[in-house]
Amino acid sequence: MNPDLRQIRAFVTVAQLGSFTRAASLLNLSQPALTVQIRNLEEALGVRLFDRNTRMVSLTRMGRELVPALQRILRDLDAVVAEARDLAAQRHGIVRLAALPSFASGILPEIIAQFREEHPKISFVIHDVIASGVITQVREEQVDLGLTGGRIVDPEFEVLHNTQDHMHVVYPVGHPLGDMQRIDVDALTRYPLILMHPATSVRTVVDAAFLSAGRLPVVAAEATYMSTAVGMVRAGLGAAILPGSAMEVRAERTLRSRSVDDPRFTREVSLIKKAERTLPPASESFARSLMQALQTA
């Protein structure tokens, strides 16, 4: 027979109070029930823990030596239980999220700030990576949630929410695109473009849109990071096609941004988690806030 926690707590309580009567009252046990707990612990350990008679109770030498170790066990257990309850109540916790760079630097910081107003002790670990990186990190459970581009049909993932992100063209003040009533595929093919890296979800959408229209873009340069693309636009190398969610489409005073007038220039964005995995309470709560924010964005 192995000791159980009720027996250990009974022993430590009697040892601290020096009385079976007071310990039984504190533990809300009858004195005979407490005596059985101590006797069972002694049998499990194979040692006598107390010397007792009608007038007094005192620890044996073995009992005195066990008290510090068993007290540590109870303190550690109580700390773990308290931490688990705090996590469940969302008083503490860490939200681990992989997100497309456009969202990680765009609307996500504001959503996190609003969430932390109600949950100030919850912290965040954000990995801003391209779509394939989001998928990998969710699959390998490096993160709890992923905000990625493209339609997700893999049964390994559960899609919590879908939204759409329309492409914008970013160009310098005075560029001919600014004088056009509509910016469509025909307009975009007239001027050099800064496109995102072929591995990105933005580039996948843009390439598919041009292919569907039977047109080819004039590619002046490619960039992995949107800030790099914006720098190239600022230098006059061309106009960039970036997602509307990107902070970069509105952060530059010398640049302008307009939506592309073609529904093919739309990226599907999905909030995902690994299928058949329970989210930590903090991540589950943030997922609800994120879904609500994406619906109104």
Secondary structure, 3 states (H helix, E strand, C coil): CCCCHHHHHHHHHHHHHCCHHHHHHHHCCCHHHHHHHHHHHHHHHCCCCEEECCCCEEECHHHHHHHHHHHHHHHHHHHHHHHHHHHHCCCCEEEEEEECHHHHCCCHHHHHHHHHHHCCCEEEEEEECCHHHHHHHHHCCCCCEEEEECCCCCCCEEEEEEEEEEEEEEEECCCHHHHCCCCCHHHHCCCEEEEECCCCHHHHHHHHHHHHHCCCCEEEEEECCHHHHHHHHHCCCCEEEEECCCHHHCCCCCEEEEECCCCCCEEEEEEEEECCCCCCHHHHHHHHHHHHHHHHC
